[in-house]
Amino acid sequence: MGLSKKKYKDSNLFDLICLAQSSDYDALEELIKREQKNIYASFCYLGADKENISDLTQEALFRMSKNIKNLKNPKLFKSWLGQIITNLFYDELRKKQRIPDSVSIESYWLNDDNNDNSILNICDNTLKPDEKTLGKELTDIIRDMISNLPEHFRLVIILRELIGLSYEEIAKITSTNVGTVKSRIARARNKLQECLKPYLT
Protein backbone atom coordinates (compact mmCIF):
# COMPACT_ATOMS: atom_id res chain seq x y z
CA MET A 1 0.00 0.00 0.00
CA GLY A 2 2.91 2.37 0.67
CA LEU A 3 4.11 2.17 -2.92
CA SER A 4 0.57 2.71 -4.10
CA LYS A 5 0.20 5.88 -2.05
CA LYS A 6 3.54 7.16 -3.34
CA LYS A 7 2.36 6.53 -6.90
CA TYR A 8 -0.55 8.89 -6.39
CA LYS A 9 1.64 11.57 -4.83
CA ASP A 10 4.03 11.37 -7.78
CA SER A 11 1.28 11.38 -10.41
CA ASN A 12 0.82 14.46 -12.56
CA LEU A 13 -2.47 16.32 -12.38
CA PHE A 14 -3.84 14.96 -15.66
CA ASP A 15 -3.29 11.32 -14.67
CA LEU A 16 -4.71 11.94 -11.22
CA ILE A 17 -7.90 13.41 -12.67
CA CYS A 18 -8.31 10.49 -15.09
CA LEU A 19 -7.90 8.01 -12.23
CA ALA A 20 -10.40 9.92 -10.09
CA GLN A 21 -12.89 9.85 -12.96
CA SER A 22 -12.50 6.06 -12.99
CA SER A 23 -13.77 5.85 -9.40
CA ASP A 24 -10.27 5.59 -7.92
CA TYR A 25 -10.86 6.87 -4.37
CA ASP A 26 -7.16 7.21 -3.53
CA ALA A 27 -6.61 9.36 -6.60
CA LEU A 28 -9.54 11.56 -5.63
CA GLU A 29 -8.19 11.86 -2.10
CA GLU A 30 -4.81 13.02 -3.43
CA LEU A 31 -6.53 15.49 -5.75
CA ILE A 32 -8.44 16.96 -2.82
CA LYS A 33 -5.22 17.30 -0.82
CA ARG A 34 -3.54 19.14 -3.69
CA GLU A 35 -6.35 21.58 -4.33
CA GLN A 36 -7.82 22.40 -0.92
CA LYS A 37 -5.26 25.03 0.12
CA ASN A 38 -5.61 26.97 -3.12
CA ILE A 39 -9.39 26.79 -2.97
CA TYR A 40 -9.29 28.07 0.62
CA ALA A 41 -6.90 30.87 -0.34
CA SER A 42 -9.08 31.84 -3.30
CA PHE A 43 -12.12 32.38 -1.10
CA CYS A 44 -9.98 34.33 1.37
CA TYR A 45 -8.68 36.71 -1.26
CA LEU A 46 -12.06 37.06 -2.92
CA GLY A 47 -13.24 38.44 0.39
CA ALA A 48 -15.66 35.78 1.60
CA ASP A 49 -16.76 36.14 5.22
CA LYS A 50 -14.14 34.59 7.47
CA GLU A 51 -16.65 32.35 9.22
CA ASN A 52 -17.85 30.98 5.85
CA ILE A 53 -14.51 30.26 4.18
CA SER A 54 -14.16 26.72 5.51
CA ASP A 55 -17.73 25.88 4.54
CA LEU A 56 -17.25 27.31 1.06
CA THR A 57 -14.02 25.36 0.66
CA GLN A 58 -15.71 22.13 1.71
CA GLU A 59 -18.60 22.77 -0.66
CA ALA A 60 -16.20 23.43 -3.55
CA LEU A 61 -14.35 20.19 -2.80
CA PHE A 62 -17.65 18.33 -2.55
CA ARG A 63 -18.82 19.65 -5.93
CA MET A 64 -15.45 18.84 -7.45
CA SER A 65 -15.59 15.28 -6.13
CA LYS A 66 -19.23 14.72 -7.00
CA ASN A 67 -19.04 16.07 -10.54
CA ILE A 68 -15.53 15.18 -11.68
CA LYS A 69 -16.83 12.30 -13.78
CA ASN A 70 -18.81 14.83 -15.79
CA LEU A 71 -15.65 16.72 -16.78
CA LYS A 72 -15.23 15.73 -20.42
CA ASN A 73 -11.72 17.10 -20.88
CA PRO A 74 -9.34 16.63 -17.91
CA LYS A 75 -7.06 19.31 -19.40
CA LEU A 76 -9.76 21.85 -18.56
CA PHE A 77 -9.80 20.89 -14.87
CA LYS A 78 -8.36 24.19 -13.59
CA SER A 79 -10.88 26.22 -15.55
CA TRP A 80 -13.71 23.96 -14.41
CA LEU A 81 -12.60 24.27 -10.77
CA GLY A 82 -12.27 28.04 -11.15
CA GLN A 83 -15.88 28.16 -12.33
CA ILE A 84 -17.00 26.20 -9.27
CA ILE A 85 -15.17 28.62 -6.95
CA THR A 86 -16.52 31.68 -8.77
CA ASN A 87 -20.11 30.39 -8.75
CA LEU A 88 -19.97 29.62 -5.04
CA PHE A 89 -18.52 33.03 -4.25
CA TYR A 90 -21.20 34.89 -6.20
CA ASP A 91 -23.92 32.70 -4.68
CA GLU A 92 -22.60 33.79 -1.29
CA LEU A 93 -22.63 37.44 -2.35
CA ARG A 94 -26.22 37.18 -3.52
CA LYS A 95 -27.22 35.69 -0.18
CA LYS A 96 -25.54 38.48 1.75
CA GLN A 97 -26.51 41.26 -0.69
CA ARG A 98 -23.38 43.20 0.12
CA ILE A 99 -19.78 43.83 -0.94
CA PRO A 100 -17.28 41.46 0.73
CA ASP A 101 -15.00 42.70 3.47
CA SER A 102 -11.25 42.30 3.79
CA VAL A 103 -10.17 39.26 5.78
CA SER A 104 -7.00 38.00 7.40
CA ILE A 105 -5.52 34.74 6.16
CA GLU A 106 -2.40 32.64 6.02
CA SER A 107 -0.57 33.18 2.74
CA TYR A 108 -0.59 30.49 0.06
CA TRP A 109 1.42 31.59 -2.96
CA LEU A 110 1.79 29.79 -6.26
CA ASN A 111 4.67 30.42 -8.67
CA ASP A 112 3.59 31.17 -12.24
CA ASP A 113 6.52 30.09 -14.40
CA ASN A 114 4.96 31.66 -17.45
CA ASN A 115 4.70 35.10 -15.93
CA ASP A 116 7.87 36.80 -14.76
CA ASN A 117 5.96 39.92 -13.72
CA SER A 118 3.67 38.15 -11.27
CA ILE A 119 3.26 40.17 -8.10
CA LEU A 120 2.33 37.01 -6.21
CA ASN A 121 5.64 35.23 -6.81
CA ILE A 122 7.10 36.25 -3.46
CA CYS A 123 8.80 33.52 -1.44
CA ASP A 124 10.14 33.68 2.09
CA ASN A 125 12.95 31.11 2.10
CA THR A 126 15.11 32.83 4.69
CA LEU A 127 15.89 31.47 8.12
CA LYS A 128 16.75 34.61 10.07
CA PRO A 129 13.93 35.75 12.40
CA ASP A 130 14.18 39.40 11.35
CA GLU A 131 14.00 38.46 7.68
CA LYS A 132 11.05 36.17 8.36
CA THR A 133 9.28 39.05 10.06
CA LEU A 134 9.89 41.31 7.08
CA GLY A 135 8.60 38.60 4.73
CA LYS A 136 5.41 38.21 6.74
CA GLU A 137 4.88 41.96 6.85
CA LEU A 138 5.20 42.16 3.07
CA THR A 139 2.80 39.23 2.65
CA ASP A 140 0.27 40.97 4.91
CA ILE A 141 0.64 44.17 2.89
CA ILE A 142 0.03 42.35 -0.40
CA ARG A 143 -2.93 40.50 1.10
CA ASP A 144 -4.54 43.75 2.20
CA MET A 145 -3.87 45.38 -1.17
CA ILE A 146 -5.51 42.52 -3.05
CA SER A 147 -8.48 42.50 -0.68
CA ASN A 148 -8.99 46.21 -1.31
CA LEU A 149 -8.94 45.96 -5.10
CA PRO A 150 -12.30 46.47 -6.86
CA GLU A 151 -14.13 43.16 -7.17
CA HIS A 152 -13.63 42.73 -10.94
CA PHE A 153 -9.87 43.33 -10.57
CA ARG A 154 -9.61 41.06 -7.54
CA LEU A 155 -11.41 38.18 -9.24
CA VAL A 156 -9.27 38.11 -12.39
CA ILE A 157 -5.96 38.45 -10.53
CA ILE A 158 -6.91 35.52 -8.27
CA LEU A 159 -8.06 33.33 -11.15
CA ARG A 160 -4.81 34.10 -12.95
CA GLU A 161 -2.27 33.94 -10.13
CA LEU A 162 -3.80 31.53 -7.62
CA ILE A 163 -5.79 29.17 -9.82
CA GLY A 164 -3.41 29.52 -12.77
CA LEU A 165 -5.97 30.00 -15.53
CA SER A 166 -5.29 31.33 -19.01
CA TYR A 167 -6.72 34.66 -20.20
CA GLU A 168 -9.17 32.74 -22.39
CA GLU A 169 -10.40 30.62 -19.49
CA ILE A 170 -10.85 33.69 -17.29
CA ALA A 171 -12.76 35.45 -20.06
CA LYS A 172 -15.17 32.53 -20.27
CA ILE A 173 -15.70 32.36 -16.51
CA THR A 174 -16.24 36.12 -16.15
CA SER A 175 -18.31 36.45 -19.35
CA THR A 176 -15.96 39.08 -20.77
CA ASN A 177 -13.59 39.18 -23.72
CA VAL A 178 -9.89 38.38 -23.56
CA GLY A 179 -8.91 42.01 -24.09
CA THR A 180 -10.92 43.08 -21.05
CA VAL A 181 -9.37 40.33 -18.94
CA LYS A 182 -5.83 41.33 -19.97
CA SER A 183 -6.60 44.98 -19.27
CA ARG A 184 -8.03 44.26 -15.83
CA ILE A 185 -5.11 42.03 -14.85
CA ALA A 186 -2.61 44.62 -16.08
CA ARG A 187 -4.36 47.41 -14.18
CA ALA A 188 -4.57 45.28 -11.04
CA ARG A 189 -0.85 44.48 -11.23
CA ASN A 190 -0.01 48.13 -11.83
CA LYS A 191 -2.00 49.14 -8.75
CA LEU A 192 -0.23 46.52 -6.67
CA GLN A 193 3.22 47.38 -8.03
CA GLU A 194 2.68 51.07 -7.39
CA CYS A 195 1.70 50.42 -3.78
CA LEU A 196 4.57 48.00 -3.29
CA LYS A 197 7.33 50.30 -4.58
CA PRO A 198 8.26 51.62 -1.13
CA TYR A 199 8.70 48.08 0.16
CA LEU A 200 10.62 46.61 -2.78
CA THR A 201 13.27 49.30 -3.25
C-alpha positions as CSV (number, residue, x, y, z in Angstrom):
1,M,0.0,0.0,0.0
2,G,2.9,2.4,0.7
3,L,4.1,2.2,-2.9
4,S,0.6,2.7,-4.1
5,K,0.2,5.9,-2.1
6,K,3.5,7.2,-3.3
7,K,2.4,6.5,-6.9
8,Y,-0.5,8.9,-6.4
9,K,1.6,11.6,-4.8
10,D,4.0,11.4,-7.8
11,S,1.3,11.4,-10.4
12,N,0.8,14.5,-12.6
13,L,-2.5,16.3,-12.4
14,F,-3.8,15.0,-15.7
15,D,-3.3,11.3,-14.7
16,L,-4.7,11.9,-11.2
17,I,-7.9,13.4,-12.7
18,C,-8.3,10.5,-15.1
19,L,-7.9,8.0,-12.2
20,A,-10.4,9.9,-10.1
21,Q,-12.9,9.9,-13.0
22,S,-12.5,6.1,-13.0
23,S,-13.8,5.8,-9.4
24,D,-10.3,5.6,-7.9
25,Y,-10.9,6.9,-4.4
26,D,-7.2,7.2,-3.5
27,A,-6.6,9.4,-6.6
28,L,-9.5,11.6,-5.6
29,E,-8.2,11.9,-2.1
30,E,-4.8,13.0,-3.4
31,L,-6.5,15.5,-5.8
32,I,-8.4,17.0,-2.8
33,K,-5.2,17.3,-0.8
34,R,-3.5,19.1,-3.7
35,E,-6.4,21.6,-4.3
36,Q,-7.8,22.4,-0.9
37,K,-5.3,25.0,0.1
38,N,-5.6,27.0,-3.1
39,I,-9.4,26.8,-3.0
40,Y,-9.3,28.1,0.6
41,A,-6.9,30.9,-0.3
42,S,-9.1,31.8,-3.3
43,F,-12.1,32.4,-1.1
44,C,-10.0,34.3,1.4
45,Y,-8.7,36.7,-1.3
46,L,-12.1,37.1,-2.9
47,G,-13.2,38.4,0.4
48,A,-15.7,35.8,1.6
49,D,-16.8,36.1,5.2
50,K,-14.1,34.6,7.5
51,E,-16.6,32.4,9.2
52,N,-17.9,31.0,5.9
53,I,-14.5,30.3,4.2
54,S,-14.2,26.7,5.5
55,D,-17.7,25.9,4.5
56,L,-17.2,27.3,1.1
57,T,-14.0,25.4,0.7
58,Q,-15.7,22.1,1.7
59,E,-18.6,22.8,-0.7
60,A,-16.2,23.4,-3.5
61,L,-14.3,20.2,-2.8
62,F,-17.7,18.3,-2.6
63,R,-18.8,19.6,-5.9
64,M,-15.5,18.8,-7.4
65,S,-15.6,15.3,-6.1
66,K,-19.2,14.7,-7.0
67,N,-19.0,16.1,-10.5
68,I,-15.5,15.2,-11.7
69,K,-16.8,12.3,-13.8
70,N,-18.8,14.8,-15.8
71,L,-15.6,16.7,-16.8
72,K,-15.2,15.7,-20.4
73,N,-11.7,17.1,-20.9
74,P,-9.3,16.6,-17.9
75,K,-7.1,19.3,-19.4
76,L,-9.8,21.8,-18.6
77,F,-9.8,20.9,-14.9
78,K,-8.4,24.2,-13.6
79,S,-10.9,26.2,-15.6
80,W,-13.7,24.0,-14.4
81,L,-12.6,24.3,-10.8
82,G,-12.3,28.0,-11.1
83,Q,-15.9,28.2,-12.3
84,I,-17.0,26.2,-9.3
85,I,-15.2,28.6,-7.0
86,T,-16.5,31.7,-8.8
87,N,-20.1,30.4,-8.8
88,L,-20.0,29.6,-5.0
89,F,-18.5,33.0,-4.3
90,Y,-21.2,34.9,-6.2
91,D,-23.9,32.7,-4.7
92,E,-22.6,33.8,-1.3
93,L,-22.6,37.4,-2.3
94,R,-26.2,37.2,-3.5
95,K,-27.2,35.7,-0.2
96,K,-25.5,38.5,1.7
97,Q,-26.5,41.3,-0.7
98,R,-23.4,43.2,0.1
99,I,-19.8,43.8,-0.9
100,P,-17.3,41.5,0.7
101,D,-15.0,42.7,3.5
102,S,-11.2,42.3,3.8
103,V,-10.2,39.3,5.8
104,S,-7.0,38.0,7.4
105,I,-5.5,34.7,6.2
106,E,-2.4,32.6,6.0
107,S,-0.6,33.2,2.7
108,Y,-0.6,30.5,0.1
109,W,1.4,31.6,-3.0
110,L,1.8,29.8,-6.3
111,N,4.7,30.4,-8.7
112,D,3.6,31.2,-12.2
113,D,6.5,30.1,-14.4
114,N,5.0,31.7,-17.5
115,N,4.7,35.1,-15.9
116,D,7.9,36.8,-14.8
117,N,6.0,39.9,-13.7
118,S,3.7,38.1,-11.3
119,I,3.3,40.2,-8.1
120,L,2.3,37.0,-6.2
121,N,5.6,35.2,-6.8
122,I,7.1,36.2,-3.5
123,C,8.8,33.5,-1.4
124,D,10.1,33.7,2.1
125,N,13.0,31.1,2.1
126,T,15.1,32.8,4.7
127,L,15.9,31.5,8.1
128,K,16.7,34.6,10.1
129,P,13.9,35.7,12.4
130,D,14.2,39.4,11.4
131,E,14.0,38.5,7.7
132,K,11.0,36.2,8.4
133,T,9.3,39.1,10.1
134,L,9.9,41.3,7.1
135,G,8.6,38.6,4.7
136,K,5.4,38.2,6.7
137,E,4.9,42.0,6.9
138,L,5.2,42.2,3.1
139,T,2.8,39.2,2.7
140,D,0.3,41.0,4.9
141,I,0.6,44.2,2.9
142,I,0.0,42.4,-0.4
143,R,-2.9,40.5,1.1
144,D,-4.5,43.7,2.2
145,M,-3.9,45.4,-1.2
146,I,-5.5,42.5,-3.1
147,S,-8.5,42.5,-0.7
148,N,-9.0,46.2,-1.3
149,L,-8.9,46.0,-5.1
150,P,-12.3,46.5,-6.9
151,E,-14.1,43.2,-7.2
152,H,-13.6,42.7,-10.9
153,F,-9.9,43.3,-10.6
154,R,-9.6,41.1,-7.5
155,L,-11.4,38.2,-9.2
156,V,-9.3,38.1,-12.4
157,I,-6.0,38.4,-10.5
158,I,-6.9,35.5,-8.3
159,L,-8.1,33.3,-11.2
160,R,-4.8,34.1,-13.0
161,E,-2.3,33.9,-10.1
162,L,-3.8,31.5,-7.6
163,I,-5.8,29.2,-9.8
164,G,-3.4,29.5,-12.8
165,L,-6.0,30.0,-15.5
166,S,-5.3,31.3,-19.0
167,Y,-6.7,34.7,-20.2
168,E,-9.2,32.7,-22.4
169,E,-10.4,30.6,-19.5
170,I,-10.9,33.7,-17.3
171,A,-12.8,35.5,-20.1
172,K,-15.2,32.5,-20.3
173,I,-15.7,32.4,-16.5
174,T,-16.2,36.1,-16.1
175,S,-18.3,36.4,-19.4
176,T,-16.0,39.1,-20.8
177,N,-13.6,39.2,-23.7
178,V,-9.9,38.4,-23.6
179,G,-8.9,42.0,-24.1
180,T,-10.9,43.1,-21.1
181,V,-9.4,40.3,-18.9
182,K,-5.8,41.3,-20.0
183,S,-6.6,45.0,-19.3
184,R,-8.0,44.3,-15.8
185,I,-5.1,42.0,-14.8
186,A,-2.6,44.6,-16.1
187,R,-4.4,47.4,-14.2
188,A,-4.6,45.3,-11.0
189,R,-0.9,44.5,-11.2
190,N,0.0,48.1,-11.8
191,K,-2.0,49.1,-8.8
192,L,-0.2,46.5,-6.7
193,Q,3.2,47.4,-8.0
194,E,2.7,51.1,-7.4
195,C,1.7,50.4,-3.8
196,L,4.6,48.0,-3.3
197,K,7.3,50.3,-4.6
198,P,8.3,51.6,-1.1
199,Y,8.7,48.1,0.2
200,L,10.6,46.6,-2.8
201,T,13.3,49.3,-3.3
